[in-house]
Amino acid sequence: MTRDSSGADRALRADGLLGAFNDAGVLHAGDVQLAVRLGALFGEADPAVLLATALAARAPRMGHVCIDLVDIAATVSVDSDAAVDVAALPWPEAAAWRASMAASPLAAVPASPVPARPVIVDGARMYLRRCYADELAVAEAVATRVAAGSPTVDAAALDGGLLRLFGPTGDPLQQEGARIAVTGRLTVICGGPGTGKTTTVAAVLALLCEQAEVLGAPVPRIAVSAPTGKAAERLGESIAAQSAVLAVRDGVRDTLAGLEGVTLHRLLGVRPTGVSYDSDAPLPHDVVVVDEASMVSLALMARLVAALRDDARLILVGDAAQLASVEAGAVLGDIVGPAAAAPAPGALGGRIAVLRTAHRFGPGIGALADAVRAGAEDEVIDRLGGGDGHVAWTTAGEAARSDGIVADVVVAAGRRVHEAAAAGDAVAALAASGDVRVLCAHRRGPGGVEVWNAISESWLRDAIDGYALYREWYIGRPVLVTENDYATGLFNGDSGVVVVGDGGRVEVAFARAGGVVTVGASRLGAAETVHAMTIHKSQGSQVQAAVVVVPDSASQLLTRELLYTAITRARERLILVGSEDAIRAAVRRPIARASGLRDRLWGVV
């Protein structure tokens, strides 16, 4: 089995079912080749079994943990925007398909005494073995931590600390989240942007330090982490900023201010040959905080829970309504489950705090985001057309006009950035660079990042004398770092601005806790212009005004979570660019990732 030299997605000599699904764009050549190879190794030639195996191999690439043989014909998508009638493909009959898989030498069922097989069939769900093992590991770890007894806690000290840190009129949901975290081994603090998640986490860590003092225990060893370098750094900076205003003694303040945010990969010591910490060599920490947990894949979460000590506290923080990991799984959403909509009963429900009061949105933006999250498409359209001063709605054609609403905000912000950068005022340039961002679903195409970067730059060249001429590193250029660089201390997702430095040197300024750092432009490796950026890369950040370019309704990326994530990047002003059909399609289309984790945790059949 080889690849067709005319296209890497086409497998030569793939015939029958595999050929039909490969031709349609459902399967890639690699999916077909793996299924055929496994069939040869295990003596399986049934076309339906090989098709299911190829689909299971494809699943993680598409974000799924497994496939469901009952509904996959109605839910599977192709890997391109080509018009394909997937339902018309020659799908095997579901019951016979399940029976063939269960009897196949390629597959095993749970608790089967047979030697290891590459595929696991669990009811209607079918997994690659590694995905099944990861799902079981996370489910078992969550259940074990929920069932574990409460750590030793001084109740009087906890009550006093909660009153002191939150005050008598503080958000009761934040206080409840803090209480849950102090009194258990697993806590989920969930909520949208501006609902006080980091404030709650900082209070939790302060309370845990105070508990150690009261109980005569050592200062807890705390790890604060996130999936990406930028998110990890921002978490450490936010906790340090919160520590400066918390009503705590200096020793506790110093502990919190000294915490360094690290990536989960760095925390676990992930390397090509394995990890430094696992069940045989657990992490030394008493408390592990994971921010932006919606971005954590199933495989990475499985590694993390395996590496935790049994008596350690795990605190997951994030927004379950945001985009999930680019890899397989939607772990935070599966764990939060029905608790996202309303308080949920049971032991797991008691470990989840959902913060619901947004403190830093324009009122129209928050209401619009709530309507999108609820899937209320008519309300979304009504709010967009309601003339709220914080929210505007326009078409793609109008948005691209040089005298339109988008050009006005982009040019005004770009002028402020350029003037400050040319004057050598890095602080003001960075502040202005966070005023406006164009957010796109795609990198390429009519509404993509590349197009909107070019449009924005052309507006600025026309409006500002000498802008973006003759040099790559022009003054006022906003840049985005695209790879971690530990030599410069910059991470994938860091944004900066090209400024005039000392002696007239061209430097790139980046914001850091307590100030600004500058790096010579020649030292920057992977970086790109960032008038516009993808919605995926914008996760975890906010700007004063966001221009959100909604793709055509046929886009495979267009989902409710994508639209919600984009809208909630805006603090004060939102300009939504797109057709009513596309917006309605997004609201109607929640991400559906095949996974058994939610059912395992919540007992849903």
C-alpha positions in Angstrom: 0.0 0.0 0.0 1.5 3.3 -1.1 0.5 6.9 -1.4 -0.6 8.4 -4.7 2.2 10.8 -5.8 -0.5 13.2 -7.1 -1.9 13.7 -3.6 -0.8 12.5 -0.2 -4.4 11.9 0.9 -5.0 9.1 -1.7 -3.8 5.6 -1.1 -3.0 3.6 -4.2 -4.7 0.3 -4.7 -7.2 1.1 -1.9 -10.4 -0.5 -3.2 -13.8 -1.6 -1.8 -15.0 0.2 1.3 -11.6 1.6 2.1 -11.2 3.0 -1.4 -14.7 4.6 -1.3 -14.1 6.4 2.0 -10.6 7.4 0.9 -11.9 8.9 -2.3 -14.6 10.8 -0.4 -12.0 12.4 1.8 -13.3 10.8 5.0 -10.1 8.7 5.3 -6.5 9.7 4.6 -3.9 7.5 3.1 -2.3 6.9 6.5 -5.6 5.7 8.0 -6.0 3.2 5.1 -2.4 2.0 5.3 -2.6 1.4 9.1 -5.8 -0.6 8.8 -4.5 -2.7 6.0 -1.2 -3.4 7.9 -3.0 -4.3 11.1 -5.3 -6.6 9.1 -2.3 -8.4 7.6 -0.6 -8.8 11.0 -3.7 -10.2 12.7 -5.2 -12.2 9.8 -8.3 -9.9 9.3 -9.6 -9.3 5.8 -13.3 -8.3 6.5 -13.7 -5.0 4.6 -16.1 -3.7 7.3 -13.6 -4.4 10.1 -10.8 -2.8 8.2 -13.1 0.3 7.6 -13.9 0.6 11.3 -10.2 0.2 12.1 -9.2 3.0 9.7 -12.0 5.2 11.2 -10.7 4.6 14.7 -7.2 5.5 13.5 -8.6 8.7 12.0 -10.5 9.6 15.2 -7.7 11.2 17.3 -6.6 13.3 14.4 -10.1 14.8 14.3 -10.2 15.4 18.0 -12.2 12.2 18.9 -11.2 9.6 21.4 -13.2 6.8 19.8 -15.9 6.2 17.2 -19.5 5.2 17.8 -20.5 2.6 15.3 -24.2 3.4 15.7 -24.1 7.1 14.8 -20.8 7.7 13.0 -22.6 7.6 9.6 -24.6 10.7 10.7 -21.8 12.6 12.4 -18.6 12.0 10.5 -17.2 14.9 8.5 -14.6 15.1 5.7 -11.2 16.7 6.1 -11.9 19.5 3.6 -14.6 21.9 2.7 -15.5 19.9 -0.4 -19.2 19.0 -0.8 -19.5 15.3 0.0 -22.7 13.4 0.8 -21.3 11.3 3.6 -24.6 9.6 4.3 -24.6 8.2 0.7 -21.4 6.3 1.3 -21.6 2.5 1.6 -21.9 2.3 5.4 -22.1 -1.2 6.9 -25.3 -2.0 8.9 -24.6 -0.9 12.5 -25.6 -4.1 14.4 -23.7 -6.5 12.0 -20.8 -4.1 12.1 -20.6 -4.2 15.9 -20.8 -8.0 15.8 -18.0 -8.3 13.2 -15.8 -6.0 15.2 -16.4 -7.8 18.5 -15.5 -11.1 16.8 -12.4 -9.8 15.0 -8.9 -11.0 15.9 -8.0 -7.3 15.7 -10.2 -6.3 18.6 -10.7 -7.1 22.3 -13.5 -6.2 24.6 -13.0 -4.8 28.1 -11.8 -7.3 30.6 -11.0 -9.7 27.8 -8.4 -12.4 28.8 -6.9 -12.4 25.3 -3.5 -10.9 24.6 -3.2 -7.2 23.8 -5.1 -6.2 20.6 -4.7 -2.9 18.8 -8.5 -2.1 19.0 -10.9 -2.1 21.9 -14.7 -2.5 21.3 -16.7 -1.3 24.3 -20.4 -1.5 23.5 -20.9 0.6 20.4 -17.7 2.5 21.0 -14.5 1.5 19.3 -11.0 2.8 20.4 -7.4 2.5 19.5 -5.9 0.8 22.5 -3.9 3.7 23.7 -6.9 6.1 23.7 -9.0 3.5 25.6 -6.3 3.2 28.2 -6.0 7.0 28.6 -9.8 7.4 29.0 -9.9 4.7 31.7 -7.0 6.2 33.5 -8.6 9.7 33.7 -12.0 8.3 34.7 -10.5 6.2 37.4 -8.3 9.0 38.7 -11.3 11.4 38.9 -13.5 8.9 40.6 -10.8 8.0 43.1 -10.1 11.6 44.0 -13.8 12.4 44.4 -14.3 9.4 46.7 -11.2 10.2 48.8 -11.7 11.5 52.2 -11.3 15.2 53.0 -7.8 16.3 53.9 -7.3 17.5 57.4 -8.7 21.1 57.7 -9.1 23.5 60.5 -12.7 24.6 59.9 -12.5 27.7 62.0 -9.4 29.0 60.3 -11.0 28.2 56.9 -14.2 30.1 57.7 -12.2 33.1 59.0 -10.0 33.1 56.0 -12.9 33.0 53.5 -14.5 35.9 55.2 -11.3 37.9 55.3 -10.3 37.2 51.7 -13.7 37.6 50.0 -15.5 39.9 52.4 -19.1 39.7 53.5 -20.4 40.8 50.1 -18.1 38.7 47.9 -19.2 36.4 45.2 -20.7 33.3 47.0 -19.7 31.1 44.1 -16.1 32.1 44.4 -16.2 31.5 48.1 -17.8 28.1 47.5 -15.1 27.2 44.9 -12.4 28.1 47.4 -14.0 26.0 50.1 -14.3 23.0 47.8 -10.6 23.3 46.8 -9.4 23.4 50.4 -11.5 20.5 51.5 -10.9 18.0 48.7 -8.4 16.2 46.5 -10.1 17.3 43.2 -11.6 20.7 42.3 -12.9 22.2 39.1 -13.2 26.0 39.0 -15.0 26.8 35.8 -16.4 30.0 34.3 -16.1 32.4 31.4 -13.6 35.3 31.1 -13.8 37.8 33.8 -15.7 35.6 36.3 -12.9 35.6 38.8 -11.2 32.2 38.3 -7.7 33.4 39.0 -8.8 35.5 41.9 -10.4 32.4 43.4 -7.3 30.3 42.8 -5.0 32.9 44.4 -7.3 32.8 47.5 -7.3 29.0 47.5 -3.5 28.9 47.6 -3.4 31.6 50.3 -5.9 29.5 52.4 -3.8 26.3 51.9 -0.7 28.1 53.1 -2.6 29.4 56.2 -4.0 25.9 56.9 -0.4 24.6 56.9 0.6 27.2 59.5 -2.4 26.4 61.7 -1.9 22.7 61.5 1.9 22.9 62.0 2.6 21.4 58.6 5.3 22.5 56.1 4.5 25.2 53.5 2.7 23.3 50.7 4.7 22.6 47.6 2.6 24.3 44.8 2.8 23.9 41.0 0.9 26.3 38.8 0.8 25.2 35.2 -1.0 25.4 31.9 -0.9 23.7 28.5 1.0 26.5 26.8 4.0 28.6 27.8 2.1 31.9 27.4 -0.9 30.7 29.5 1.5 29.3 32.2 3.4 32.6 32.4 0.2 34.6 32.5 -1.1 32.4 35.4 2.1 33.0 37.5 1.9 36.7 36.8 -1.8 36.9 37.7 -1.3 35.0 41.0 1.6 37.3 41.9 -0.5 40.4 41.1 -3.4 39.0 43.3 -1.0 38.2 46.1 -0.1 41.9 46.4 -3.7 42.8 47.3 -4.8 39.8 49.3 -5.3 40.3 53.1 -2.6 37.8 54.1 0.5 38.0 56.1 3.8 38.6 54.4 5.1 35.0 54.5 2.0 33.8 52.6 2.3 36.7 50.1 5.9 35.9 49.4 5.0 32.3 48.7 2.4 33.2 46.2 4.5 35.9 44.6 7.4 33.4 44.1 5.3 30.9 42.1 6.5 30.4 38.5 4.0 29.2 35.9 5.3 26.3 33.9 3.9 24.2 31.0 2.4 20.8 31.8 5.1 19.3 29.6 7.8 21.0 31.6 6.1 20.1 34.9 6.0 16.4 33.9 9.4 16.4 32.2 8.0 15.2 28.9 10.8 14.3 26.5 10.9 12.1 23.3 11.9 9.0 25.4 9.2 9.4 28.1 8.5 11.5 31.2 10.4 12.3 34.3 7.3 11.9 36.5 4.8 9.1 36.5 3.1 6.6 38.8 6.5 5.2 39.7 8.1 8.6 40.2 5.3 10.9 41.3 5.5 14.7 41.4 6.7 16.1 44.7 3.9 18.8 44.8 1.1 19.0 47.4 -1.0 21.1 45.1 -1.1 21.2 41.3 -3.1 24.0 39.6 -3.9 23.6 35.8 -5.2 26.7 34.1 -6.8 26.8 30.7 -7.7 23.1 31.3 -10.1 23.1 28.3 -7.0 23.0 26.1 -5.6 19.9 27.8 -5.8 16.7 25.7 -6.9 13.3 27.0 -3.4 11.9 26.6 -1.8 14.8 28.5 -4.4 14.6 31.3 -3.7 10.9 31.6 0.0 11.6 32.1 -0.7 14.2 34.7 -3.1 12.2 36.9 -0.7 9.2 36.8 2.1 11.5 38.1 0.1 12.9 41.0 0.6 11.7 44.6 -2.5 10.2 46.1 -2.6 12.9 48.8 -2.0 15.8 46.4 -4.7 18.3 45.5 -5.5 18.8 41.8 -7.3 22.1 40.8 -8.5 22.3 37.2 -9.4 25.8 36.0 -11.0 26.8 32.8 -14.0 27.5 30.7 -15.8 24.4 29.5 -17.6 26.4 26.8 -14.4 27.3 25.0 -12.7 25.4 22.3 -11.3 22.1 23.4 -7.7 20.8 22.8 -6.5 20.6 19.3 -5.6 17.0 20.1 -8.0 14.2 21.0 -10.5 14.7 23.8 -12.6 17.3 25.5 -11.6 16.5 29.1 -12.7 19.6 31.0 -16.1 19.6 29.2 -16.6 15.8 30.0 -15.7 16.3 33.7 -17.9 19.3 34.2 -20.7 17.6 32.2 -24.2 18.7 33.3 -22.8 21.0 36.0 -22.0 23.6 33.3 -25.8 24.4 33.0 -26.9 24.0 36.7 -25.6 22.6 40.0 -25.3 18.9 39.5 -26.1 16.2 42.2 -23.7 13.6 43.4 -20.1 13.4 44.6 -18.6 14.8 41.4 -21.1 17.6 41.2 -20.0 18.6 44.7 -16.4 19.1 43.4 -17.3 21.6 40.7 -17.7 25.3 41.1 -19.1 27.2 38.1 -18.5 31.0 38.4 -21.3 32.8 36.5 -20.9 36.6 37.1 -18.7 38.3 34.6 -16.9 41.4 35.9 -15.1 42.8 32.9 -17.4 42.6 29.9 -19.4 45.3 28.2 -23.0 44.3 29.1 -24.0 43.5 25.5 -21.0 41.3 25.0 -21.7 39.2 28.0 -25.4 38.8 27.1 -24.4 37.8 23.5 -21.9 35.2 24.8 -24.5 33.7 27.1 -27.0 33.4 24.2 -24.3 31.7 22.0 -23.4 29.3 24.8 -27.1 28.4 25.4 -27.5 27.7 21.7 -30.3 30.4 21.4 -29.8 31.4 17.8 -32.8 33.7 17.5 -31.7 35.6 20.6 -28.2 35.8 19.2 -29.5 37.4 16.0 -31.8 39.7 17.9 -29.0 40.9 20.1 -26.7 41.5 17.1 -29.4 43.6 15.5 -30.3 45.4 18.7 -27.9 48.4 18.3 -26.1 47.8 21.6 -23.2 50.3 21.8 -20.7 47.5 22.7 -21.7 45.2 19.8 -21.8 45.9 16.0 -22.5 43.5 13.2 -21.5 43.9 9.5 -20.9 42.0 6.4 -17.5 40.8 5.0 -17.8 43.3 2.1 -18.5 46.3 4.3 -15.8 45.2 6.8 -13.1 45.3 4.1 -13.9 48.9 3.0 -11.1 51.4 3.8 -13.7 53.8 5.1 -15.7 51.3 7.1 -16.1 50.6 10.8 -13.4 47.9 10.9 -10.8 50.2 9.2 -11.6 53.0 11.6 -10.8 50.9 14.7 -7.8 49.2 13.2 -6.2 52.4 11.9 -6.9 54.3 15.2 -5.2 51.6 17.3 -2.4 51.2 14.8 -1.7 54.9 14.8 -1.4 54.9 18.6 0.9 51.9 18.5 3.1 53.4 15.9 3.4 56.8 17.6 4.4 55.3 20.9 6.8 52.8 19.3 8.5 55.6 17.3 8.9 57.6 20.5 10.5 54.7 22.3 7.6 54.3 24.7 7.4 50.5 24.8 4.8 50.5 27.7 2.4 52.7 25.8 3.0 50.8 22.5 2.2 47.5 24.1 -0.9 48.9 25.8 -2.2 50.2 22.5 -1.4 46.9 20.7 -3.9 45.2 23.0 -6.7 47.6 22.0 -7.8 45.8 18.8 -7.3 42.4 17.2 -8.9 40.8 14.2 -9.8 37.2 14.9 -10.3 34.6 12.2 -11.3 31.0 12.1 -8.8 30.1 9.3 -5.2 31.1 8.5 -5.8 31.1 4.8 -8.7 31.9 2.5 -11.0 34.8 1.9 -11.6 35.4 5.7 -8.3 34.1 6.9 -5.5 35.6 8.9 -3.2 36.1 6.0 -5.8 38.2 4.1 -6.7 40.3 7.1 -3.1 40.9 8.0 -2.6 42.2 4.5 -5.8 44.3 4.6 -4.9 45.9 7.9 -1.4 46.6 6.9 -2.5 48.3 3.7 -4.9 50.6 5.7 -2.0 51.5 8.0 0.4 52.2 5.1 -2.2 54.6 3.6 -2.9 56.3 6.9 0.6 56.6 8.4 3.6 58.2 6.6 6.4 55.7 6.1 4.6 52.8 7.7 5.8 49.3 6.9 8.2 50.5 4.2 11.5 49.0 3.2 12.1 46.7 6.2 10.7 43.6 7.8 11.0 44.9 11.3 9.2 48.2 10.8 8.4 50.4 13.8 5.0 49.6 15.2 4.9 46.1 13.8 2.9 43.9 16.1 4.4 40.4 16.3 3.4 37.0 17.6 6.0 34.4 18.8 5.1 31.0 17.3 7.7 28.8 19.1 8.9 28.5 22.6 12.4 30.0 22.9 13.9 29.4 26.4 17.1 31.4 25.4 15.1 34.6 25.2 12.4 33.6 27.7 9.7 33.9 25.0 6.9 31.5 24.5 4.6 30.4 21.7 1.7 33.0 21.9 3.7 35.9 23.3 2.8 39.1 21.5 5.1 42.2 21.2 5.7 45.4 19.3 8.7 46.6 17.3 9.9 49.8 19.0 12.8 52.3 18.8 15.2 51.3 21.6 18.2 52.9 23.2 20.5 54.5 20.7 17.9 54.1 17.9 18.2 50.3 17.8 15.3 48.3 16.5 13.9 46.1 19.3 10.9 44.1 20.1 9.1 44.8 23.4 7.1 42.3 25.4 5.1 42.9 28.5 6.1 41.1 31.6 4.9 41.2 35.2 6.1 44.5 36.6 7.4 45.9 33.4 8.7 45.3 29.8 11.5 43.2 28.4 13.0 44.0 25.0 14.7 41.6 22.6 16.8 42.5 19.6 14.8 41.8 16.4 17.7 39.6 15.1 17.3 37.3 18.1 13.7 36.5 17.4 13.3 33.2 15.5 9.8 32.2 14.7 7.5 35.2 14.8 4.8 36.6 12.5 2.8 39.8 12.0 -0.3 39.8 14.2 -2.8 42.5 13.1 -5.0 39.4 12.8 -4.7 36.0 14.5 -6.6 32.7 14.6 -9.3 32.3 17.2 -7.6 29.2 18.5 -4.4 31.2 19.2 -6.4 33.9 21.0 -7.6 31.6 23.7 -6.6 32.8 27.2 -6.2 36.4 26.1 -8.5 39.4 25.8 -8.4 42.8 24.0 -10.4 46.0 24.4 -12.0 45.5 20.9 -12.2 42.3 18.9 -13.2 42.1 15.2 -14.5 38.5 14.7 -14.5 37.3 11.1 -17.1 34.4 10.9 -16.3 32.0 8.1 -18.8 30.6 5.6 -21.4 28.2 7.0 -19.7 25.4 5.1 -16.5 25.7 7.1 -15.6 22.6 9.2 -14.2 24.9 11.9 -17.4 26.9 12.4 -18.9 25.7 15.7 -20.6 27.2 18.7 -17.4 26.9 20.8 -15.4 28.8 18.1 -17.9 31.7 18.1 -18.2 31.8 21.9 -14.4 31.8 22.3 -14.1 34.6 19.7 -16.8 36.8 21.3 -15.4 36.4 24.8 -12.0 37.8 23.7 -13.5 41.3 23.6 -13.7 43.4 26.8 -15.4 46.5 25.7 -16.3 46.3 22.0 -17.1 43.6 19.5 -17.5 43.8 15.8 -18.9 40.6 14.3 -18.3 40.1 10.6 -20.4 37.5 8.8 -23.7 36.5 7.3 -26.8 35.6 9.4 -26.7 32.1 7.9 -23.1 31.5 9.1 -23.8 32.9 12.6 -26.9 30.7 12.9 -25.0 27.7 11.7 -22.3 28.3 14.3 -24.8 28.5 17.2 -26.6 25.4 16.0 -23.3 23.4 15.7 -21.7 22.5 19.1 -18.5 20.5 18.9 -19.4 16.8 19.1 -16.3 14.9 20.1 -16.7 11.2 20.4 -15.7 10.1 23.9 -16.9 7.8 26.6 -15.4 9.9 29.5 -18.5 11.9 30.3 -20.6 8.7 30.5 -18.1 7.0 32.7 -18.0 9.9 35.1 -21.7 10.8 35.2 -23.3 7.4 34.7 -25.1 8.4 31.5 -26.0 5.5 29.2 
